[in-house]
Amino acid sequence: MVLSAGVIGAAIGTFTGMVPGIHVNTLAAMMLAAYPAIEDAMSGMTEPEYVPVLVSCCIMSASAVHSFVDFVPSAFIGAPDADEALSVLPAHRLLLQGEGMVAVRAAAVGSAVGASSALALAIPVQWALLHGASSVLDGLTLGILVVTVAVIVLGSDDRVASLILALVSGALGFAVMNCDIPCKGIVDGGTLLFPLLSGLFGIPPLLERTATPRIPEQVDRCEDPVGPWPGLKGVVTGCIAGWFPGITATAGASLASAVSKERDPAGFISLTASIGTVTSVFSVVTLSVSGSGRSGTSLVVKEIIGDGLAGFCSDAFILILFSIAAASALGYAITIAAGRLMSRIVDTVPAEPLADGALVLMSALVLLLTGPWGLAILAVSAFVGMLPQRFGVARVCLASCLLIPAIMTQTGIV
């Protein structure tokens, strides 16, 4: 039944990963709301005490597979998930060279390496955190956030421009996350992070590439383009992002991109994909140690399972890891299949209509999920997202839209 829960979770994660704007956190919240009905439906299938574990296995498996698959729409459509925002540009470069499947396979390999490593490390890391390491790490949160921003700015070719854009994006992120901006779309469950990140990282590449008459034919060489090393480099950063509050996978990718010597686009994609998947898996470890959720899915699991994950190697902890392992194996194959499907689509559609269609799709999804205020945030974010190219700096400085608000929270300013 745990294996079945992992397969169902993989299907849910595939849906949320492939549909831009629909995050796995949204469906996890829906499952929490429907949990009494789910509990009644499963009452005749298993013992009542196992139902919370099975539902939790399903949710965390969905989160893991989402971290695999969500790269595909960000590469081919330009609608980035929060964990994939920084990989949009190198993916688009490969797409315009006819190597979109290189980007997809690199992401699949990175996520697979990240999932395997995180699962192997989960029990030793849980033991270390339960025996004093957690208190040491908690005192480093603010320092790591500040260092991440400093490394991004100092590593830029134009530090002044990078600092200005970091502050501007940070102010925009602060406004989106802390001001009382309405987020009422036609469909409930949207988050203003979707228009924020789509505007900063997704819209600008679409606008910049509309002059391309046609996307080149996509070729799949059916081989691993990167190997395991870039994914392994992302494991440590993913562990950091999985523990520290306020340090998201995007923040971890920002730090990794600033300090890593990984200049190959496929290698960088694999690195960031690994970080996102490791963060997803390690949210279970963090929840079992601190009782605090670092993601929407882990918060839902906390509500459902209560203290069932507490302690070293609890039964629920082991079973959730097992379901994640099964789902991750499916996630690799699903990512490759989804990439091939998208490759066939872009092979038959000219670049300009495809870019225009993606712009319309993102705008429609923003309106559907977040309403007119979401559209306003999308427009402002897109304007800010075009500025790095104007100033000749990398867009990684715009990741401060998440980092600076987190710093302000840690310092008690908000």
C-alpha positions as CSV (number, residue, x, y, z in Angstrom):
1,M,0.0,0.0,0.0
2,V,2.9,2.3,0.6
3,L,4.2,1.5,-2.9
4,S,0.7,2.3,-4.3
5,A,0.7,5.6,-2.4
6,G,4.0,6.4,-4.0
7,V,2.7,5.7,-7.5
8,I,-0.4,7.8,-6.9
9,G,1.8,10.6,-5.6
10,A,3.9,10.3,-8.7
11,A,0.8,10.9,-10.8
12,I,-0.1,13.9,-8.7
13,G,3.4,15.3,-8.9
14,T,3.4,14.9,-12.7
15,F,0.2,16.9,-13.0
16,T,1.4,19.7,-10.8
17,G,4.8,19.8,-12.4
18,M,3.5,19.9,-16.0
19,V,0.8,22.5,-15.5
20,P,2.3,26.0,-15.0
21,G,1.0,27.8,-11.9
22,I,-0.4,24.7,-10.2
23,H,2.0,23.9,-7.4
24,V,2.1,20.6,-5.5
25,N,1.5,22.6,-2.3
26,T,-1.9,23.6,-3.6
27,L,-3.0,20.0,-4.2
28,A,-1.5,19.0,-0.8
29,A,-3.7,21.7,0.9
30,M,-6.7,20.3,-1.0
31,M,-5.9,16.8,0.3
32,L,-5.7,18.2,3.8
33,A,-9.1,19.7,3.4
34,A,-10.5,16.4,2.1
35,Y,-8.7,14.3,4.6
36,P,-11.8,13.3,6.6
37,A,-13.4,12.0,3.4
38,I,-10.1,10.2,2.5
39,E,-10.0,8.6,5.9
40,D,-13.5,7.3,5.7
41,A,-12.9,6.0,2.2
42,M,-9.8,4.1,3.3
43,S,-11.3,2.8,6.6
44,G,-12.2,-0.5,5.0
45,M,-8.9,-1.0,3.2
46,T,-6.4,-0.8,6.1
47,E,-6.2,-0.2,9.8
48,P,-7.1,3.4,10.8
49,E,-3.7,4.1,12.3
50,Y,-2.0,3.5,8.9
51,V,-4.1,6.0,7.0
52,P,-2.1,9.1,8.0
53,V,1.1,7.4,7.0
54,L,-0.3,6.4,3.6
55,V,-1.6,9.9,2.8
56,S,1.7,11.4,3.9
57,C,3.5,9.0,1.6
58,C,1.4,10.1,-1.2
59,I,2.0,13.8,-0.5
60,M,5.7,13.6,-0.2
61,S,6.0,11.3,-3.2
62,A,4.1,14.0,-5.2
63,S,6.5,16.6,-3.9
64,A,9.5,14.6,-5.0
65,V,8.2,13.9,-8.5
66,H,7.1,17.5,-8.9
67,S,10.7,18.5,-8.3
68,F,11.7,16.3,-11.3
69,V,9.0,17.3,-13.7
70,D,8.5,21.0,-13.1
71,F,11.7,21.7,-15.1
72,V,10.0,20.7,-18.4
73,P,7.5,23.6,-18.6
74,S,10.1,26.1,-17.4
75,A,12.4,25.0,-20.2
76,F,9.9,24.8,-23.1
77,I,7.3,27.4,-22.0
78,G,9.2,29.7,-19.7
79,A,6.8,29.5,-16.7
80,P,9.2,28.8,-13.9
81,D,8.4,27.1,-10.6
82,A,10.0,28.7,-7.6
83,D,12.6,25.9,-7.5
84,E,13.5,26.2,-11.2
85,A,13.6,29.9,-11.8
86,L,17.4,30.2,-12.2
87,S,17.6,27.3,-14.7
88,V,15.2,29.0,-17.2
89,L,17.9,30.9,-19.1
90,P,20.5,28.1,-19.7
91,A,17.6,25.8,-20.7
92,H,16.4,28.4,-23.2
93,R,19.9,28.7,-24.6
94,L,20.0,24.9,-25.2
95,L,16.5,25.0,-26.6
96,L,17.5,27.6,-29.2
97,Q,20.5,25.4,-30.2
98,G,18.1,22.4,-30.8
99,E,19.2,20.7,-27.6
100,G,16.1,21.0,-25.4
101,M,16.3,17.3,-24.6
102,V,19.9,17.9,-23.3
103,A,18.5,20.3,-20.8
104,V,15.7,17.8,-19.9
105,R,18.0,14.9,-19.5
106,A,20.5,17.0,-17.5
107,A,17.6,18.0,-15.1
108,A,16.4,14.4,-14.9
109,V,19.9,13.1,-14.0
110,G,20.5,15.9,-11.5
111,S,17.2,15.2,-9.8
112,A,17.8,11.4,-9.8
113,V,21.3,11.9,-8.2
114,G,19.9,14.4,-5.7
115,A,17.0,12.0,-4.7
116,S,19.4,9.0,-4.4
117,S,21.9,11.0,-2.3
118,A,19.3,12.6,-0.1
119,L,17.6,9.2,0.6
120,A,21.0,7.7,1.4
121,L,21.9,10.5,3.7
122,A,18.5,10.9,5.4
123,I,19.0,8.6,8.3
124,P,22.6,9.6,9.1
125,V,21.7,13.3,8.9
126,Q,18.6,12.7,11.1
127,W,20.8,11.1,13.7
128,A,23.3,14.0,13.6
129,L,20.6,16.6,13.9
130,L,18.9,14.8,16.8
131,H,22.3,14.7,18.6
132,G,23.1,18.4,18.7
133,A,23.8,19.5,15.1
134,S,20.5,21.3,14.8
135,S,21.2,23.8,17.5
136,V,24.5,24.7,15.8
137,L,22.9,25.1,12.4
138,D,20.1,27.3,13.7
139,G,22.5,30.0,14.7
140,L,23.9,30.2,11.1
141,T,20.7,31.1,9.2
142,L,21.1,34.8,9.0
143,G,24.8,34.6,8.2
144,I,24.2,32.2,5.3
145,L,21.5,34.5,3.9
146,V,23.7,37.5,4.0
147,V,26.7,35.7,2.6
148,T,24.5,34.4,-0.3
149,V,23.4,37.9,-1.3
150,A,27.0,39.2,-0.9
151,V,28.5,36.4,-3.0
152,I,25.9,37.1,-5.8
153,V,26.6,40.8,-5.9
154,L,30.4,40.6,-5.5
155,G,30.6,37.9,-8.2
156,S,28.9,40.2,-10.8
157,D,30.8,42.0,-13.5
158,D,29.1,45.2,-12.5
159,R,28.7,45.2,-8.8
160,V,26.9,48.5,-8.5
161,A,24.2,47.5,-11.1
162,S,23.9,44.1,-9.5
163,L,23.5,45.6,-6.0
164,I,20.8,48.0,-7.3
165,L,18.9,45.3,-9.0
166,A,19.2,43.0,-6.0
167,L,17.7,45.7,-3.8
168,V,14.9,46.5,-6.3
169,S,14.0,42.8,-6.6
170,G,14.2,42.4,-2.9
171,A,11.8,45.3,-2.4
172,L,9.4,43.8,-4.9
173,G,9.6,40.4,-3.2
174,F,9.1,42.0,0.2
175,A,6.0,43.8,-1.1
176,V,4.6,40.7,-2.6
177,M,5.1,38.6,0.5
178,N,4.4,41.0,3.3
179,C,2.0,43.7,2.0
180,D,-1.7,42.9,2.1
181,I,-2.0,42.5,-1.7
182,P,-5.2,40.7,-2.7
183,C,-4.7,37.3,-4.2
184,K,-8.2,36.4,-5.4
185,G,-8.4,34.6,-8.7
186,I,-11.2,32.8,-10.4
187,V,-9.7,29.6,-8.9
188,D,-8.6,29.5,-5.3
189,G,-5.2,28.3,-4.2
190,G,-2.9,30.6,-6.2
191,T,0.1,32.4,-4.7
192,L,1.6,35.7,-5.7
193,L,5.0,34.1,-6.0
194,F,3.8,32.7,-9.4
195,P,3.5,36.1,-11.1
196,L,6.6,37.4,-9.3
197,L,8.9,34.6,-10.5
198,S,7.2,34.3,-13.9
199,G,7.8,38.1,-14.4
200,L,11.3,38.1,-13.2
201,F,12.6,34.9,-14.9
202,G,10.0,33.6,-17.3
203,I,8.6,36.6,-19.3
204,P,11.9,38.3,-20.3
205,P,13.4,35.3,-22.2
206,L,10.1,35.0,-24.1
207,L,10.2,38.6,-25.1
208,E,13.9,38.5,-26.0
209,R,13.5,35.5,-28.3
210,T,10.4,36.5,-30.2
211,A,12.7,37.7,-33.1
212,T,13.8,34.1,-33.7
213,P,11.9,32.9,-36.8
214,R,11.7,29.3,-35.6
215,I,13.0,27.2,-32.8
216,P,15.5,24.7,-34.3
217,E,14.5,21.0,-34.6
218,Q,15.1,19.4,-31.3
219,V,17.4,16.4,-31.3
220,D,17.5,13.7,-28.6
221,R,20.8,11.9,-28.4
222,C,19.4,9.5,-25.8
223,E,22.5,9.8,-23.6
224,D,23.4,11.3,-20.3
225,P,24.9,14.7,-21.1
226,V,26.3,15.5,-17.7
227,G,27.1,12.5,-15.5
228,P,26.6,12.4,-11.8
229,W,29.1,15.1,-10.7
230,P,27.0,18.3,-11.1
231,G,24.1,16.6,-9.2
232,L,26.5,15.6,-6.4
233,K,27.7,19.2,-6.1
234,G,24.1,20.2,-5.5
235,V,23.5,17.8,-2.6
236,V,25.3,19.9,0.1
237,T,23.4,23.1,-1.0
238,G,20.2,21.1,-1.1
239,C,20.8,19.9,2.5
240,I,21.3,23.6,3.6
241,A,18.1,24.7,1.8
242,G,16.2,21.8,3.3
243,W,17.1,22.8,6.9
244,F,17.4,26.6,7.2
245,P,14.1,28.5,7.3
246,G,14.0,31.2,4.6
247,I,16.6,29.6,2.4
248,T,14.6,28.1,-0.5
249,A,15.9,25.9,-3.3
250,T,16.1,29.1,-5.4
251,A,18.3,30.8,-2.7
252,G,20.5,27.7,-2.6
253,A,20.8,27.7,-6.4
254,S,21.8,31.4,-6.2
255,L,24.6,30.6,-3.9
256,A,25.7,27.6,-5.9
257,S,25.7,29.5,-9.2
258,A,27.8,32.2,-7.6
259,V,30.5,30.0,-6.1
260,S,30.4,27.0,-8.5
261,K,32.7,26.8,-11.4
262,E,30.0,25.0,-13.4
263,R,29.8,27.0,-16.6
264,D,28.3,24.4,-18.9
265,P,24.5,25.1,-19.2
266,A,23.6,21.4,-18.9
267,G,25.8,21.1,-15.8
268,F,24.3,24.1,-14.2
269,I,20.8,22.8,-14.9
270,S,21.7,19.4,-13.4
271,L,23.1,21.2,-10.3
272,T,20.0,23.3,-9.7
273,A,17.7,20.3,-10.4
274,S,19.6,18.3,-7.7
275,I,19.2,21.2,-5.2
276,G,15.4,21.3,-5.7
277,T,15.0,17.5,-5.3
278,V,17.3,17.3,-2.3
279,T,15.3,20.1,-0.6
280,S,12.1,18.3,-1.2
281,V,13.4,15.0,0.3
282,F,15.1,16.7,3.2
283,S,12.0,18.5,4.2
284,V,10.9,15.1,5.7
285,V,14.1,15.0,7.8
286,T,13.7,18.5,9.0
287,L,10.1,17.8,10.0
288,S,11.1,14.7,11.9
289,V,13.7,16.6,13.9
290,S,12.3,20.1,14.5
291,G,8.6,19.5,14.0
292,S,8.6,22.5,11.7
293,G,7.7,22.3,8.0
294,R,10.0,24.0,5.5
295,S,7.5,23.6,2.6
296,G,3.8,23.6,2.0
297,T,3.8,19.8,1.6
298,S,5.7,19.1,4.9
299,L,3.3,21.5,6.7
300,V,0.4,19.5,5.4
301,V,2.1,16.2,6.5
302,K,2.6,17.7,9.9
303,E,-1.1,18.4,10.2
304,I,-2.0,14.9,9.1
305,I,0.6,12.7,10.8
306,G,1.2,14.8,14.0
307,D,4.1,13.4,16.0
308,G,4.3,10.2,14.0
309,L,7.7,11.3,12.4
310,A,9.3,12.3,15.7
311,G,12.3,10.3,17.0
312,F,15.0,8.4,15.3
313,C,14.0,6.2,12.3
314,S,10.3,6.0,13.2
315,D,8.2,3.6,11.2
316,A,6.4,6.5,9.4
317,F,9.8,8.1,8.5
318,I,11.1,4.9,6.9
319,L,7.9,4.2,5.0
320,I,7.8,7.8,3.6
321,L,11.4,7.5,2.4
322,F,10.5,4.2,0.7
323,S,7.6,5.8,-1.1
324,I,9.8,8.7,-2.2
325,A,12.3,6.2,-3.6
326,A,9.7,4.5,-5.6
327,A,8.2,7.7,-6.9
328,S,11.7,9.1,-7.8
329,A,12.4,6.1,-10.0
330,L,9.2,6.9,-11.8
331,G,10.0,10.6,-11.8
332,Y,13.1,10.1,-13.9
333,A,11.2,8.2,-16.7
334,I,8.3,10.6,-16.6
335,T,10.6,13.6,-17.0
336,I,12.2,12.2,-20.1
337,A,8.8,11.3,-21.6
338,A,7.4,14.7,-20.9
339,G,10.5,16.3,-22.5
340,R,10.1,14.3,-25.6
341,L,6.4,15.3,-25.8
342,M,7.3,19.0,-25.5
343,S,10.1,18.6,-28.0
344,R,7.7,17.3,-30.6
345,I,5.4,20.3,-29.9
346,V,8.1,22.9,-30.4
347,D,9.3,21.1,-33.5
348,T,6.0,21.8,-35.2
349,V,5.2,25.3,-34.0
350,P,7.2,28.4,-35.1
351,A,9.0,30.2,-32.3
352,E,7.1,33.5,-32.4
353,P,3.6,32.0,-32.1
354,L,5.0,29.6,-29.4
355,A,6.4,32.5,-27.4
356,D,3.2,34.5,-27.9
357,G,1.2,31.6,-26.8
358,A,3.3,31.1,-23.7
359,L,2.9,34.7,-22.8
360,V,-0.9,34.4,-23.2
361,L,-0.9,31.2,-21.2
362,M,1.1,32.7,-18.3
363,S,-1.0,35.8,-18.3
364,A,-4.2,33.7,-18.3
365,L,-3.0,31.5,-15.5
366,V,-2.0,34.5,-13.4
367,L,-5.4,36.0,-13.9
368,L,-7.1,32.7,-13.2
369,L,-5.1,31.9,-10.0
370,T,-4.3,35.4,-8.6
371,G,-6.7,37.9,-10.2
372,P,-6.0,41.4,-11.5
373,W,-3.5,42.2,-8.8
374,G,-1.5,39.2,-9.9
375,L,-1.4,40.6,-13.4
376,A,-0.1,43.9,-12.1
377,I,2.7,42.1,-10.2
378,L,3.5,40.1,-13.4
379,A,3.8,43.4,-15.4
380,V,6.0,45.1,-12.8
381,S,8.2,41.9,-12.3
382,A,8.6,41.6,-16.1
383,F,9.9,45.2,-16.3
384,V,12.4,44.5,-13.5
385,G,13.3,41.2,-15.2
386,M,14.3,43.0,-18.4
387,L,16.7,45.3,-16.5
388,P,19.7,42.9,-16.1
389,Q,20.1,42.5,-19.8
390,R,20.0,46.3,-20.2
391,F,22.7,46.7,-17.6
392,G,24.8,43.7,-18.8
393,V,24.6,41.6,-15.6
394,A,23.3,38.1,-14.9
395,R,19.7,37.6,-13.8
396,V,20.9,35.7,-10.7
397,C,20.8,39.0,-8.8
398,L,17.0,38.9,-9.0
399,A,16.9,35.9,-6.7
400,S,17.2,38.5,-4.0
401,C,13.4,38.8,-4.3
402,L,13.3,35.9,-1.9
403,L,16.6,36.4,-0.1
404,I,16.2,39.9,1.1
405,P,12.7,39.4,2.6
406,A,14.1,36.3,4.4
407,I,16.9,38.4,5.8
408,M,14.5,41.0,7.0
409,T,12.5,38.3,8.7
410,Q,15.5,36.8,10.4
411,T,16.7,40.3,11.7
412,G,13.2,41.0,13.1
413,I,12.5,44.0,10.9
414,V,9.3,42.3,9.9
